[in-house]
Amino acid sequence: MNFVERLRGQPGDDGEWRFDLTEELNGGFGGTNGGTLAAVCVYVARSISPSRIPAGLDIRFLRGFRPGIARIRPTVLNAGRTLTTVSVDVLTHDDKLATRATVSLAAPGGLAAIDQAPSRERPADLADYADGKTWRQPRGGVIPLIETFSPRAMGRGEDGIATGITVIWEGDTYSAEAACIAADISVGPPVAAALKGRPLAMPNPDIALRFTGRMSTTDHLVSVCRLEGISAGLATTSMVVFSGTTLLAVGASTTTCLGST
């Protein structure tokens, strides 16, 4: 199945899309994981300008999205000769705003034919995905995305902690969408490692990504995420996402380390 079939998306006559986001996509807080919501926003923005390629995403998760029908409402903020900017809202079944994203898309024909090798390379000492350590379900609870995306620990070093995930749809067309999921799932491990087992909730309310390539392998991706610092309970992480040795995306995210009160 392709992306829209796998996530059960349907365009509406009113310009909105509807996706049936089931429990299998839930993260650790009882709602759809942010990477999936980000991927849907990129897909819907892309559908407005199919001849353009995703260049960047900035997304904020305003409230949790419980499993069910998500209404995805895109609005073109500007359609220029080189860049189109689209605002995308994710609405719950009771019409509450759950997520807001801004997606930029570039017109390939308006750009100069310039390529340069990326300055960040996939760490050479990572395990293969097949040999990575599969995430375990937490005691006393279930995180459905572990079964769906099969995240695996693939190594750690100065560059951060590497997490591999399975791409759950076929083909390499939706590289940016896949990078969203890999990046979001990779945020937790470096923050959790710094907290050394303290039982704090760690939701990440935002993520920003810039897309740099197209998938060279279609079965899994690897995101290497590094904790840049924690200040007054706010953690900042940076990540780089790879498909094989191809750099797909670079980004940053905030994590809120929530107290017990």
Order of alpha helices (4+ residues) and beta strands (2+ residues): alpha-beta-beta-alpha-beta-beta-beta-beta-beta-alpha-beta-beta-alpha-alpha-beta-beta-beta-beta
